[in-house]
Amino acid sequence: MVKTQFGIKDLENLSNVKAHTIRIWEKRYNLLEPDRTDTNIRKYNIENLKKLLNVAYLYHAGHKISKIASLDASEIQVLIQNSINGVDSQYLGNVFKSAMFEFDGDLFDATLEKILKKKSFRETFSEVFVPILNETGILWHSGSIDPSHEHFISEKIKHSIIQFSGKHKKVASERSSTLFALYLPYKEIHEIGLLYANYELVSAGYRTVFLGANIPSDSLKHLLKTKTKVIFITYFTVLPENDNLEKYLLDFQKEILAEGGSELWVLGPKAEKNIKKSKNIILFKDLRQFQEHIEIFPFE
């Protein structure tokens, strides 16, 4: 069953307003009207959550809670619009949260369209989508949101990356014989980072093959039967496990990279680990470092 009621701790996690403060706002200003269980435990619905997200934004923007609490829903929206300077990533992040809780794809699309009038897709991904993904991952694991909510927002972001990869794809240079093959290791399923890496490459004019998730290393050998040079790109989120990272890279080097000029580029949280480096394996600590590298990477 999809989560439609939230405890006060959930609201704290979602809004970054302390539970103690929420209780004070309720008592002093009648800000929210939660239901209560037979044991007098507060239970909040989605409308309570949406209101608190808006109130929290205005409060953190410097407005007095006494003023905010005196406004109705339409007046709160007017105050928000007057408070936003350009495209405010914090507020728009809250709008995406509202879209997530109501499974509102139209609201997601309209909000993204609004952002892209002011920001590039690269800026949107790094400044808005990455924080949302980080936060929803934590909220999912803490039980504050239902897995269906996390899947909804993740899939919308994935589809946006795919859409913009198609829109901004440049014709690969005739001088470029290098092929980029993007894949995730066997049993790794977290694709968003890899999809975004593909977006950066096709936008820069490089040729890519997107193989996707859950690819055994042996399967990658087939690319080398027809291509003289392949840059393999992977994204380590959960796998390989920490104690198996160096073995994975060593085996990859011996089995896939032993001949020719192919390389392996590694992104993701696990690429930040203290892994022994080699001449044909490059570890990127973040997407910015990856972006800078492909900007200077020569067409061959």
Backbone as JSON, one array per atom type, in Angstrom:
{
  "sequence": "MVKTQFGIKDLENLSNVKAHTIRIWEKRYNLLEPDRTDTNIRKYNIENLKKLLNVAYLYHAGHKISKIASLDASEIQVLIQNSINGVDSQYLGNVFKSAMFEFDGDLFDATLEKILKKKSFRETFSEVFVPILNETGILWHSGSIDPSHEHFISEKIKHSIIQFSGKHKKVASERSSTLFALYLPYKEIHEIGLLYANYELVSAGYRTVFLGANIPSDSLKHLLKTKTKVIFITYFTVLPENDNLEKYLLDFQKEILAEGGSELWVLGPKAEKNIKKSKNIILFKDLRQFQEHIEIFPFE",
  "N": [[0.84, -1.19, 0.0], [0.54, 2.22, -0.85], [2.17, 4.86, 0.81], [0.29, 7.16, 2.57], [-0.08, 8.55, 4.84], [1.71, 10.25, 7.4], [4.1, 10.26, 10.02], [5.21, 12.55, 12.64], [7.95, 12.54, 12.69], [8.55, 11.76, 10.11], [7.72, 14.06, 8.73], [9.59, 15.86, 9.72], [11.94, 14.8, 8.57], [11.36, 15.14, 5.85], [10.92, 17.87, 5.47], [12.94, 19.22, 6.74], [12.47, 20.61, 9.04], [12.51, 20.74, 12.48], [10.93, 18.3, 14.6], [10.09, 19.2, 17.1], [9.8, 21.93, 16.6], [7.74, 21.88, 14.7], [5.63, 20.98, 16.29], [5.37, 23.16, 18.03], [4.59, 25.15, 16.2], [2.12, 24.13, 15.46], [0.69, 24.21, 17.89], [0.85, 26.92, 18.64], [0.15, 28.42, 16.38], [-1.73, 27.02, 15.02], [-1.03, 25.67, 12.67], [-0.94, 23.22, 11.22], [-3.27, 20.51, 10.85], [-3.38, 17.7, 12.1], [-4.56, 14.26, 12.02], [-5.33, 12.09, 14.76], [-4.28, 9.14, 16.41], [-5.8, 6.45, 18.34], [-4.15, 6.38, 20.47], [-3.27, 8.92, 20.66], [-1.3, 9.75, 18.86], [0.16, 11.79, 16.42], [-0.92, 11.97, 13.03], [-0.25, 12.74, 9.73], [-1.57, 13.97, 6.63], [-1.15, 14.04, 3.0], [-1.75, 16.63, 2.15], [-1.19, 18.14, 4.45], [1.58, 17.72, 4.49], [2.4, 18.95, 2.03], [1.72, 21.6, 2.57], [3.42, 22.15, 4.72], [5.92, 21.92, 3.47], [5.87, 24.17, 1.8], [5.61, 26.2, 3.73], [7.96, 25.8, 5.16], [9.86, 26.49, 3.23], [9.38, 29.27, 2.92], [9.85, 30.13, 5.52], [12.58, 29.5, 5.89], [13.5, 31.25, 4.03], [13.37, 33.62, 5.31], [10.98, 34.75, 6.18], [8.61, 35.59, 8.72], [7.2, 33.23, 10.94], [4.76, 33.75, 12.12], [3.52, 35.48, 10.35], [3.36, 33.89, 8.03], [1.69, 31.83, 8.9], [-0.74, 33.09, 9.08], [-1.73, 33.22, 6.54], [-3.73, 32.08, 3.76], [-3.88, 29.21, 1.49], [-3.65, 30.15, -1.2], [-2.58, 32.69, -0.81], [-0.15, 32.06, 0.32], [1.11, 30.9, -1.88], [1.35, 33.15, -3.55], [3.1, 34.7, -2.02], [5.33, 33.05, -2.08], [5.98, 33.12, -4.83], [6.69, 35.79, -5.03], [8.91, 35.77, -3.48], [10.81, 34.21, -4.64], [13.86, 34.32, -6.24], [14.65, 34.42, -9.39], [15.28, 31.16, -10.61], [14.72, 29.11, -8.12], [16.43, 26.64, -6.58], [15.98, 25.24, -4.2], [13.23, 25.67, -3.61], [12.05, 24.61, -5.95], [12.88, 22.01, -5.71], [11.22, 21.22, -3.62], [8.78, 21.39, -4.94], [9.07, 19.3, -6.76], [9.06, 17.25, -4.92], [6.39, 17.37, -4.08], [5.16, 16.62, -6.49], [6.1, 14.02, -6.58], [4.84, 12.8, -4.34], [2.2, 12.89, -5.1], [2.22, 11.49, -7.39], [2.36, 12.9, -9.78], [2.89, 13.36, -12.89], [2.56, 15.4, -14.77], [2.96, 17.75, -13.3], [5.62, 17.42, -12.61], [6.8, 17.53, -15.2], [6.06, 20.12, -16.04], [7.35, 21.68, -14.16], [10.03, 21.04, -14.64], [10.24, 22.07, -17.23], [9.99, 24.78, -16.68], [12.31, 25.25, -15.17], [14.26, 24.82, -17.12], [14.12, 27.01, -18.72], [15.74, 28.8, -17.59], [18.04, 27.51, -16.74], [20.71, 25.32, -17.83], [20.5, 21.86, -18.95], [22.5, 20.4, -17.77], [23.12, 21.97, -15.48], [20.65, 21.78, -14.22], [20.52, 19.05, -13.64], [22.72, 18.68, -11.85], [22.25, 20.6, -9.82], [19.61, 20.36, -9.02], [18.38, 17.78, -9.54], [20.3, 15.86, -8.57], [20.53, 16.49, -5.73], [17.83, 15.89, -5.03], [17.67, 13.13, -5.62], [19.6, 12.12, -3.85], [18.44, 12.81, -1.4], [15.9, 11.52, -1.48], [16.72, 8.88, -1.58], [17.8, 8.52, 0.99], [15.49, 9.05, 2.51], [13.82, 6.97, 1.69], [15.16, 4.71, 2.69], [14.97, 5.28, 5.37], [12.33, 4.97, 5.81], [10.55, 7.05, 5.58], [9.37, 7.68, 3.17], [7.48, 5.91, 0.69], [8.58, 3.06, -1.24], [7.44, 3.22, -3.82], [7.15, 5.94, -4.28], [9.81, 6.79, -4.43], [10.63, 5.33, -6.67], [9.0, 6.46, -8.62], [9.95, 9.17, -8.86], [12.59, 8.68, -9.56], [12.33, 7.3, -12.0], [11.13, 9.28, -13.59], [13.2, 11.14, -13.71], [15.15, 9.6, -14.99], [13.91, 9.19, -17.51], [13.86, 11.81, -18.39], [16.59, 12.35, -18.73], [17.16, 10.56, -20.83], [15.5, 11.61, -22.81], [16.64, 14.18, -23.22], [19.17, 13.45, -23.98], [18.69, 12.47, -26.52], [17.74, 14.8, -27.77], [19.92, 16.54, -27.71], [21.96, 15.28, -28.92], [24.91, 15.22, -30.77], [26.28, 15.01, -34.1], [28.58, 12.48, -34.44], [32.06, 12.97, -34.74], [33.73, 12.51, -37.85], [36.33, 11.93, -37.62], [36.54, 10.45, -35.37], [37.28, 7.43, -34.09], [37.04, 6.17, -31.76], [35.05, 4.37, -29.51], [32.61, 4.69, -27.01], [31.54, 2.62, -24.49], [28.97, 2.07, -22.39], [28.16, 0.67, -19.3], [26.77, -1.26, -16.55], [28.04, -3.13, -13.78], [27.64, -6.69, -13.22], [24.65, -7.5, -11.63], [24.37, -4.92, -10.67], [22.11, -2.23, -10.63], [21.52, 0.45, -10.67], [20.93, 3.01, -12.64], [20.93, 5.79, -13.21], [23.15, 7.56, -12.91], [24.87, 6.54, -14.87], [23.35, 6.89, -17.18], [23.36, 9.66, -17.24], [26.06, 10.17, -17.67], [26.24, 9.2, -20.26], [24.65, 11.1, -21.54], [26.3, 13.39, -21.33], [28.43, 12.6, -22.97], [27.27, 12.13, -25.57], [26.31, 14.64, -26.06], [28.64, 16.01, -26.39], [29.5, 15.03, -28.76], [30.55, 12.46, -29.07], [30.7, 8.97, -29.97], [28.55, 6.51, -28.72], [27.7, 3.43, -27.07], [25.1, 2.22, -25.33], [24.83, -0.04, -22.92], [23.64, -0.63, -20.52], [22.25, -1.97, -17.45], [23.51, -4.57, -15.23], [25.56, -6.24, -16.44], [27.66, -8.88, -17.22], [31.23, -9.13, -17.07], [32.48, -10.7, -19.03], [30.79, -10.51, -21.21], [31.43, -8.13, -22.37], [33.58, -8.5, -23.98], [32.81, -9.0, -26.54], [32.51, -6.59, -27.88], [35.08, -5.88, -28.5], [35.74, -7.45, -30.59], [35.06, -6.28, -32.95], [35.8, -3.64, -32.77], [38.52, -1.38, -32.65], [39.34, 0.24, -30.58], [37.99, 0.76, -27.44], [36.4, 2.71, -25.05], [35.46, 1.81, -22.04], [32.85, 2.56, -19.86], [31.76, 2.75, -16.59], [29.6, 2.69, -13.66], [29.84, 2.71, -10.34], [27.72, 2.09, -7.85], [26.42, 0.47, -5.82], [27.54, -2.04, -6.22], [30.75, -3.24, -7.47], [31.16, -4.92, -4.26], [32.85, -3.41, -1.46], [35.14, -4.88, -0.56], [35.75, -6.24, -2.78], [36.44, -4.62, -4.83], [39.05, -3.94, -5.85], [39.84, -6.41, -6.87], [37.92, -6.77, -8.87], [38.64, -4.72, -10.68], [41.26, -5.44, -11.28], [40.86, -7.97, -12.49], [39.33, -7.12, -14.65], [41.15, -5.61, -16.05], [43.02, -7.56, -16.81], [41.47, -9.36, -18.32], [39.92, -7.9, -20.16], [41.23, -5.54, -20.95], [43.74, -6.22, -21.69], [44.87, -6.33, -24.25], [45.49, -4.03, -26.95], [44.36, -0.56, -27.09], [42.33, 0.03, -25.29], [40.3, 1.37, -22.56], [39.18, 1.7, -19.13], [36.8, 3.64, -17.58], [35.77, 4.82, -14.49], [33.03, 5.8, -12.61], [30.98, 7.12, -9.9], [29.96, 6.56, -6.4], [31.68, 4.62, -5.3], [33.95, 4.92, -6.74], [35.42, 6.74, -5.45], [36.83, 5.51, -3.54], [39.88, 4.35, -1.98], [41.54, 3.14, -4.26], [43.9, 1.18, -5.97], [45.53, 2.61, -8.68], [45.81, 2.37, -12.29], [47.4, 2.49, -15.55], [45.51, 2.31, -17.62], [43.04, 2.5, -16.43], [40.79, 4.76, -15.22], [39.72, 6.69, -12.53], [37.01, 8.61, -11.49], [36.27, 11.15, -9.28], [33.97, 12.64, -9.1], [31.13, 13.93, -11.03], [31.81, 16.36, -12.16], [34.58, 16.26, -12.52], [34.65, 14.25, -14.41], [33.27, 15.53, -16.53], [35.08, 17.59, -17.12], [37.2, 16.07, -18.05], [36.27, 14.83, -20.42], [35.94, 17.03, -21.97], [38.47, 17.72, -22.77], [39.31, 15.46, -23.95], [40.72, 13.85, -26.71], [39.4, 13.63, -30.07], [39.7, 10.68, -31.93]],
  "CA": [[0.0, 0.0, 0.0], [1.3, 3.46, -0.93], [2.11, 5.64, 2.04], [-0.49, 8.4, 2.46], [-0.05, 9.21, 6.14], [3.08, 10.42, 7.85], [4.33, 10.66, 11.39], [5.88, 13.84, 12.75], [9.35, 12.33, 12.34], [8.6, 11.8, 8.65], [7.65, 15.46, 8.33], [10.89, 16.44, 10.03], [12.89, 14.34, 7.56], [11.0, 15.64, 4.53], [10.9, 19.34, 5.4], [14.1, 19.78, 7.45], [12.01, 21.38, 10.19], [12.54, 19.85, 13.63], [9.62, 17.89, 15.11], [9.75, 20.11, 18.21], [9.34, 23.19, 16.01], [6.43, 21.62, 14.09], [4.65, 20.93, 17.39], [5.16, 24.54, 18.5], [3.81, 25.84, 15.18], [0.74, 23.63, 15.55], [0.06, 24.67, 19.12], [0.8, 28.38, 18.73], [-0.43, 29.06, 15.19], [-2.69, 26.11, 14.39], [-0.51, 25.61, 11.31], [-1.38, 21.96, 10.63], [-4.36, 19.84, 11.56], [-3.21, 16.25, 11.94], [-5.42, 13.32, 12.69], [-4.65, 11.44, 15.88], [-4.66, 7.75, 16.65], [-6.42, 6.23, 19.64], [-3.13, 6.62, 21.5], [-2.94, 10.35, 20.57], [-0.13, 9.97, 18.0], [-0.17, 12.61, 15.26], [-0.8, 11.42, 11.69], [-0.42, 13.84, 8.78], [-1.85, 13.55, 5.27], [-0.3, 14.67, 1.98], [-2.0, 18.08, 2.14], [-0.37, 18.69, 5.54], [2.97, 17.69, 4.06], [2.62, 19.97, 1.01], [1.67, 22.91, 3.22], [4.63, 22.32, 5.51], [7.02, 22.17, 2.55], [5.79, 25.59, 1.4], [5.88, 27.03, 4.91], [9.39, 25.67, 5.47], [10.62, 27.29, 2.26], [9.24, 30.69, 3.26], [10.5, 30.35, 6.82], [14.03, 29.5, 5.67], [13.79, 32.42, 3.21], [13.42, 34.79, 6.17], [9.66, 35.25, 6.58], [8.22, 35.24, 10.08], [6.2, 32.16, 10.96], [3.47, 34.34, 12.49], [2.94, 36.02, 9.12], [3.05, 32.77, 7.13], [0.57, 31.07, 9.46], [-1.98, 33.86, 8.91], [-2.1, 33.22, 5.12], [-4.35, 30.87, 3.21], [-3.04, 28.51, 0.51], [-3.38, 30.99, -2.37], [-1.71, 33.78, -0.37], [1.18, 31.45, 0.48], [1.67, 30.76, -3.22], [1.73, 34.48, -4.01], [4.3, 35.08, -1.27], [6.43, 32.24, -2.61], [6.36, 33.66, -6.14], [7.36, 37.07, -4.81], [10.15, 35.55, -2.74], [11.76, 33.47, -5.46], [14.75, 35.13, -7.07], [15.03, 33.56, -10.52], [14.86, 29.77, -10.43], [15.22, 28.72, -6.81], [16.57, 25.18, -6.56], [15.37, 24.7, -2.99], [11.78, 25.63, -3.77], [11.68, 23.67, -7.01], [13.04, 20.68, -5.13], [9.99, 20.93, -2.87], [7.71, 21.14, -5.92], [9.27, 17.93, -7.24], [8.59, 16.36, -3.85], [4.93, 17.33, -4.17], [4.84, 15.79, -7.66], [6.4, 12.64, -6.21], [3.84, 12.26, -3.42], [0.91, 12.78, -5.78], [2.46, 10.78, -8.65], [1.86, 13.88, -10.75], [3.86, 13.51, -13.96], [2.39, 16.7, -15.43], [3.6, 18.75, -12.46], [7.06, 17.21, -12.79], [7.19, 18.01, -16.53], [5.9, 21.58, -16.1], [8.4, 22.26, -13.32], [11.28, 20.89, -15.38], [10.2, 23.04, -18.34], [10.23, 26.1, -16.1], [13.72, 25.33, -14.81], [15.11, 24.82, -18.31], [14.11, 28.33, -19.32], [16.78, 29.59, -16.92], [19.24, 26.7, -16.49], [20.99, 24.23, -18.76], [20.16, 20.57, -18.39], [23.62, 20.03, -16.89], [22.9, 22.66, -14.21], [19.45, 21.22, -13.61], [20.85, 17.74, -13.09], [23.62, 18.78, -10.7], [21.75, 21.49, -8.77], [18.25, 20.01, -8.59], [18.11, 16.34, -9.55], [21.2, 15.11, -7.69], [20.06, 16.61, -4.34], [16.57, 15.16, -4.86], [17.97, 11.7, -5.59], [20.29, 11.83, -2.59], [17.5, 12.92, -0.29], [14.87, 10.48, -1.54], [17.35, 7.62, -1.2], [17.86, 8.49, 2.46], [14.13, 8.99, 3.02], [13.31, 5.63, 1.42], [15.77, 3.78, 3.63], [14.51, 5.58, 6.73], [10.91, 4.66, 5.89], [9.72, 8.26, 5.52], [8.6, 7.62, 1.94], [7.23, 4.57, 0.17], [9.39, 2.77, -2.42], [6.77, 3.65, -5.05], [7.46, 7.36, -4.48], [11.2, 6.89, -4.88], [10.69, 4.81, -8.04], [8.36, 7.43, -9.51], [10.82, 10.31, -9.15], [13.77, 8.17, -10.25], [12.0, 7.0, -13.4], [10.92, 10.54, -14.3], [14.52, 11.72, -13.97], [15.78, 8.76, -16.02], [13.29, 9.48, -18.8], [14.3, 13.15, -18.78], [17.96, 12.24, -19.25], [17.08, 9.9, -22.13], [14.9, 12.57, -23.73], [17.59, 15.25, -23.56], [20.28, 12.84, -24.72], [18.26, 12.44, -27.91], [17.61, 16.16, -28.3], [21.19, 17.26, -27.79], [23.0, 14.45, -29.51], [25.6, 15.8, -31.92], [26.81, 14.03, -35.03], [29.93, 12.12, -34.06], [33.08, 13.4, -35.69], [34.23, 11.47, -38.75], [37.69, 11.61, -37.18], [36.5, 9.71, -34.12], [37.13, 5.98, -34.19], [36.85, 5.68, -30.4], [33.67, 4.08, -29.1], [32.38, 4.63, -25.58], [30.56, 1.59, -24.15], [28.54, 2.32, -21.02], [27.54, -0.52, -18.73], [26.85, -1.46, -15.11], [28.5, -4.49, -13.48], [26.65, -7.75, -12.96], [23.76, -7.3, -10.48], [24.2, -3.49, -10.37], [20.91, -1.82, -11.37], [21.28, 1.89, -10.51], [21.32, 3.48, -13.98], [20.81, 7.22, -13.47], [24.47, 8.15, -13.12], [25.4, 6.07, -16.15], [22.58, 7.58, -18.21], [23.81, 11.04, -17.34], [27.37, 10.14, -18.33], [25.96, 9.05, -21.69], [24.18, 12.42, -22.0], [27.47, 14.27, -21.49], [29.23, 12.14, -24.11], [26.6, 12.36, -26.85], [26.22, 16.09, -26.24], [29.95, 16.46, -26.84], [29.76, 14.52, -30.1], [31.2, 11.15, -29.09], [29.88, 7.81, -30.28], [28.35, 5.68, -27.53], [26.81, 2.27, -27.03], [24.6, 2.12, -23.95], [24.48, -1.44, -22.65], [22.74, -0.64, -19.39], [22.52, -2.61, -16.16], [23.61, -6.01, -14.99], [26.34, -6.81, -17.54], [28.87, -9.61, -16.83], [32.42, -8.63, -17.76], [32.76, -11.52, -20.22], [29.96, -10.06, -22.33], [32.03, -6.95, -22.97], [34.62, -8.9, -24.93], [32.24, -9.02, -27.91], [32.74, -5.29, -28.52], [36.47, -5.79, -28.97], [35.91, -8.25, -31.81], [34.81, -5.44, -34.13], [36.27, -2.27, -32.53], [39.94, -1.35, -32.32], [39.52, 0.89, -29.29], [36.74, 1.01, -26.72], [36.47, 3.26, -23.7], [34.37, 1.28, -21.22], [32.48, 3.46, -18.76], [30.85, 2.11, -15.64], [29.2, 3.53, -12.53], [29.75, 1.84, -9.16], [26.89, 2.64, -6.77], [26.35, -0.54, -4.76], [28.47, -3.12, -6.56], [31.17, -4.36, -6.63], [31.29, -4.64, -2.83], [34.13, -2.75, -1.17], [36.27, -5.8, -0.45], [35.95, -6.89, -4.08], [36.67, -3.58, -5.83], [40.35, -4.06, -6.51], [39.85, -7.65, -7.64], [37.13, -6.53, -10.07], [39.41, -3.91, -11.6], [42.41, -6.24, -11.72], [40.35, -8.96, -13.44], [38.9, -6.4, -15.85], [42.36, -5.23, -16.77], [43.63, -8.76, -17.39], [40.59, -10.06, -19.24], [39.3, -7.02, -21.16], [42.11, -4.46, -21.39], [45.11, -6.73, -21.86], [45.36, -6.03, -25.6], [44.97, -2.81, -27.58], [44.4, 0.71, -26.34], [41.07, 0.28, -24.59], [40.41, 1.86, -21.19], [37.99, 1.65, -18.29], [36.57, 4.83, -16.77], [34.88, 4.45, -13.39], [32.36, 6.86, -11.88], [30.11, 6.66, -8.83], [30.46, 6.68, -5.03], [32.77, 3.69, -5.01], [35.16, 5.37, -7.44], [36.14, 7.62, -4.54], [37.59, 4.69, -2.61], [41.33, 4.35, -2.18], [41.8, 2.0, -5.11], [45.16, 1.27, -6.7], [45.28, 3.06, -10.04], [46.65, 1.82, -13.35], [47.5, 3.41, -16.69], [44.33, 2.27, -18.48], [41.82, 2.6, -15.62], [40.69, 6.11, -14.67], [38.67, 6.84, -11.53], [36.53, 9.99, -11.38], [35.68, 11.33, -7.95], [32.64, 13.22, -9.25], [30.74, 14.19, -12.4], [32.52, 17.54, -12.66], [35.87, 15.79, -13.0], [34.35, 13.52, -15.65], [32.95, 16.53, -17.54], [36.32, 18.27, -17.51], [38.06, 15.14, -18.77], [35.8, 14.6, -21.79], [36.11, 18.28, -22.73], [39.83, 17.76, -23.33], [39.64, 14.15, -24.53], [40.84, 14.08, -28.16], [38.8, 12.74, -31.06], [40.73, 9.83, -32.57]],
  "C": [[0.88, 1.25, 0.0], [1.09, 4.28, 0.33], [1.36, 6.94, 1.81], [-0.58, 9.14, 3.79], [1.38, 9.19, 6.68], [3.11, 10.78, 9.32], [5.1, 11.96, 11.44], [7.37, 13.71, 12.43], [9.54, 12.32, 10.83], [8.59, 13.23, 8.15], [8.97, 16.17, 8.6], [11.91, 16.08, 8.95], [12.63, 14.97, 6.2], [11.14, 17.15, 4.4], [12.14, 20.0, 6.0], [13.69, 20.79, 8.52], [11.91, 20.41, 11.37], [11.13, 19.54, 14.13], [9.16, 18.8, 16.24], [9.19, 21.42, 17.68], [7.96, 23.01, 15.38], [5.35, 21.61, 15.17], [4.34, 22.34, 17.91], [4.3, 25.31, 17.51], [2.35, 25.39, 15.2], [0.02, 24.25, 16.74], [-0.16, 26.19, 19.12], [0.02, 29.01, 17.58], [-1.47, 28.2, 14.49], [-2.33, 25.85, 12.92], [-0.99, 24.36, 10.57], [-2.47, 21.35, 11.49], [-4.25, 18.34, 11.36], [-4.35, 15.47, 12.55], [-4.63, 12.72, 13.85], [-5.18, 10.02, 16.05], [-5.32, 7.64, 18.02], [-5.44, 6.48, 20.79], [-2.56, 8.04, 21.39], [-1.65, 10.63, 19.79], [-0.57, 10.72, 16.76], [0.03, 11.81, 13.97], [-1.17, 12.5, 10.68], [-0.69, 13.28, 7.38], [-0.97, 14.32, 4.28], [-0.51, 16.18, 1.92], [-1.24, 18.77, 3.27], [1.09, 18.79, 5.13], [3.26, 18.8, 3.05], [2.62, 21.37, 1.64], [2.96, 23.16, 3.99], [5.84, 22.58, 4.62], [7.05, 23.63, 2.09], [6.13, 26.52, 2.55], [7.37, 26.99, 5.24], [10.24, 26.49, 4.51], [10.57, 28.76, 2.64], [9.95, 31.02, 4.57], [12.02, 30.44, 6.65], [14.46, 30.68, 4.79], [13.73, 33.71, 4.01], [12.09, 35.37, 6.59], [9.3, 34.76, 7.98], [7.1, 34.21, 10.04], [4.82, 32.71, 11.32], [2.75, 34.89, 11.27], [2.49, 34.88, 8.2], [1.79, 32.05, 7.6], [-0.77, 31.79, 9.27], [-2.51, 33.81, 7.48], [-2.83, 31.95, 4.74], [-3.47, 30.33, 2.09], [-2.68, 29.4, -0.68], [-2.45, 32.14, -2.0], [-0.28, 33.28, -0.15], [1.86, 31.31, -0.87], [2.13, 32.1, -3.77], [3.01, 34.93, -3.32], [5.52, 34.32, -1.77], [6.91, 32.82, -3.94], [7.1, 34.99, -5.99], [8.72, 36.91, -4.13], [11.23, 34.9, -3.59], [12.55, 34.43, -6.33], [15.25, 34.25, -8.21], [14.46, 32.16, -10.33], [15.5, 29.26, -9.15], [15.24, 27.2, -6.68], [15.9, 24.56, -5.34], [13.86, 24.59, -3.14], [11.35, 24.61, -4.81], [11.89, 22.23, -6.56], [11.81, 20.27, -4.34], [8.82, 20.67, -3.81], [7.84, 19.72, -6.48], [8.85, 16.91, -6.18], [7.07, 16.24, -3.88], [4.48, 16.47, -5.35], [5.05, 14.32, -7.33], [5.28, 12.05, -5.34], [2.48, 12.11, -4.07], [1.02, 12.03, -7.09], [1.98, 11.63, -9.83], [2.94, 14.13, -11.81], [3.76, 14.85, -14.65], [3.07, 17.8, -14.63], [5.12, 18.63, -12.58], [7.51, 17.84, -14.11], [7.12, 19.54, -16.61], [6.99, 22.27, -15.29], [9.75, 22.18, -14.01], [11.35, 21.89, -16.53], [10.5, 24.45, -17.85], [11.7, 26.28, -15.76], [14.58, 25.55, -16.05], [15.03, 26.13, -19.1], [15.23, 29.2, -18.76], [18.1, 28.84, -16.79], [19.45, 25.71, -17.62], [20.58, 22.91, -18.13], [21.27, 20.08, -17.46], [23.45, 20.67, -15.51], [21.69, 22.08, -13.47], [19.76, 19.87, -12.96], [21.67, 17.87, -11.81], [23.02, 19.55, -9.53], [20.39, 21.08, -8.21], [18.07, 18.49, -8.48], [19.0, 15.56, -8.59], [20.8, 15.27, -6.22], [18.76, 15.86, -4.08], [16.84, 13.66, -4.74], [18.67, 11.3, -4.29], [19.32, 11.82, -1.42], [16.46, 11.81, -0.31], [15.45, 9.11, -1.21], [17.42, 7.45, 0.3], [16.47, 8.32, 3.05], [13.51, 7.61, 2.82], [13.86, 4.66, 2.47], [15.32, 4.03, 5.07], [13.02, 5.28, 6.91], [9.99, 5.86, 5.82], [8.91, 8.34, 4.23], [8.47, 6.17, 1.5], [8.15, 4.31, -1.03], [8.76, 3.23, -3.73], [7.04, 5.13, -5.33], [8.87, 7.52, -5.03], [11.33, 6.41, -6.33], [10.08, 5.8, -9.02], [9.33, 8.55, -9.88], [12.07, 9.86, -9.89], [13.48, 7.91, -11.72], [11.75, 8.27, -14.2], [12.26, 11.2, -14.63], [15.24, 10.92, -15.05], [15.22, 9.09, -17.4], [13.68, 10.87, -19.31], [15.7, 13.12, -19.37], [17.95, 11.63, -20.65], [16.53, 10.87, -23.18], [15.91, 13.63, -24.16], [18.84, 14.7, -24.23], [19.95, 12.79, -26.2], [18.21, 13.82, -28.53], [18.95, 16.81, -28.57], [22.31, 16.42, -28.38], [23.58, 15.13, -30.75], [26.09, 14.68, -32.83], [28.26, 13.74, -34.65], [30.92, 12.5, -35.15], [33.53, 12.23, -36.55], [35.65, 11.06, -38.36], [37.7, 10.69, -35.97], [36.27, 8.22, -34.38], [36.89, 5.36, -32.81], [35.37, 5.49, -30.11], [33.61, 4.03, -27.58], [31.26, 3.62, -25.31], [30.21, 1.73, -22.67], [27.77, 1.13, -20.48], [27.6, -0.45, -17.2], [27.27, -2.9, -14.83], [27.33, -5.44, -13.19], [25.97, -7.5, -11.62], [23.66, -5.85, -10.02], [23.08, -2.95, -11.24], [20.69, -0.3, -11.36], [21.82, 2.64, -11.73], [21.46, 4.99, -14.13], [22.17, 7.87, -13.73], [25.07, 7.78, -14.46], [24.66, 6.74, -17.31], [23.05, 9.02, -18.37], [25.2, 11.12, -17.98], [27.2, 10.0, -19.84], [25.48, 10.38, -22.28], [25.36, 13.35, -22.26], [28.27, 13.88, -22.74], [28.56, 12.45, -25.44], [26.45, 13.86, -27.12], [27.53, 16.67, -26.75], [30.34, 15.9, -28.2], [30.47, 13.18, -30.17], [30.2, 10.04, -29.39], [29.76, 6.92, -29.04], [27.49, 4.47, -27.86], [26.38, 2.12, -25.58], [24.1, 0.7, -23.72], [23.59, -1.59, -21.42], [23.22, -1.48, -18.22], [22.84, -4.09, -16.28], [24.37, -6.74, -16.1], [27.56, -7.57, -17.0], [30.06, -9.13, -17.66], [32.7, -9.4, -19.04], [31.98, -11.04, -21.44], [30.57, -8.87, -23.05], [33.09, -7.29, -24.0], [34.12, -8.86, -26.37], [32.47, -7.69, -28.62], [34.13, -5.21, -29.12], [36.73, -6.64, -30.2], [35.77, -7.4, -33.07], [35.36, -4.02, -33.98], [37.73, -2.3, -32.09], [40.2, -0.71, -30.96], [38.16, 1.19, -28.68], [37.08, 1.62, -25.37], [35.25, 2.73, -22.95], [34.12, 2.25, -20.07], [31.47, 2.75, -17.87], [30.61, 3.03, -14.46], [28.96, 2.61, -11.34], [28.94, 2.55, -8.07], [26.87, 1.69, -5.58], [27.38, -1.64, -4.97], [29.58, -2.6, -7.47], [31.26, -3.94, -5.14], [32.71, -4.17, -2.54], [35.32, -3.7, -1.15], [36.56, -6.52, -1.76], [36.3, -5.89, -5.18], [37.98, -3.78, -6.59], [40.43, -5.33, -7.36], [39.07, -7.48, -8.94], [37.95, -5.78, -11.11], [40.62, -4.67, -12.14], [41.98, -7.28, -12.75], [39.94, -8.3, -14.75], [40.12, -6.05, -16.71], [42.98, -6.43, -17.49], [42.79, -9.35, -18.51], [40.07, -9.19, -20.39], [40.32, -6.05, -21.76], [43.52, -4.93, -21.72], [45.7, -6.37, -23.22], [44.75, -4.73, -26.11], [45.01, -1.62, -26.65], [43.13, 1.03, -25.6], [41.31, 0.7, -23.14], [39.1, 1.59, -20.45], [37.94, 2.93, -17.48], [35.5, 4.49, -15.74], [34.34, 5.69, -12.7], [31.56, 6.25, -10.72], [30.76, 6.74, -7.46], [31.67, 5.8, -4.74], [34.05, 4.05, -5.75], [36.0, 6.28, -6.56], [36.99, 6.83, -3.55], [39.08, 4.72, -2.95], [41.73, 3.09, -2.94], [43.12, 2.22, -5.85], [44.89, 1.57, -8.17], [46.21, 2.36, -11.04], [46.55, 2.73, -14.57], [46.25, 3.41, -17.56], [43.01, 2.17, -17.71], [41.83, 3.97, -14.95], [39.49, 6.17, -13.72], [38.3, 8.32, -11.41], [35.82, 10.17, -10.04], [34.29, 11.94, -8.0], [32.37, 13.52, -10.73], [31.49, 15.39, -12.99], [33.88, 17.14, -13.22], [35.71, 15.03, -14.31], [34.08, 14.5, -16.79], [34.22, 17.22, -18.04], [37.21, 17.36, -18.35], [37.58, 14.96, -20.22], [35.9, 15.87, -22.63], [37.49, 18.37, -23.37], [40.22, 16.44, -23.99], [39.65, 14.28, -26.04], [39.98, 13.12, -28.98], [39.93, 11.95, -31.73], [40.11, 9.01, -33.68]]
}
